[in-house]
C-alpha cells in the first residue's frame, strides 16, 4: 500500500553498467586467485568471460562514439 505523497518503492535493484559489472567480476576473480580456490576461480572466470564477450560483440559506435567518428569513414559508420 502506497503512502499518500510518496512514490512507491521499487523492489528491484538498480541496474549496473557493464563497466561496473566487469569491475566487480575482476575483483571477484582476483580474490578467488588470491585464495587459490579452483572452483571459485572457475566460476569467476566464466562470469568475467561472459561479460567481456558482450563488449566484443558490440559495435565501436556503441562502445565509444567519439572514437568511432575518428576511425570510421562517414558512409560506413552506424550513426
Buried (B, 14 or more C-beta within 10 A) or exposed (E): EEEEEEEEEEEEEEEEEBEEBBEBBBEBBEEBEEEEEEEBBEBBBEBBEEBBEEEEEEEBBEEEEEEBEEEBEEEEBEE
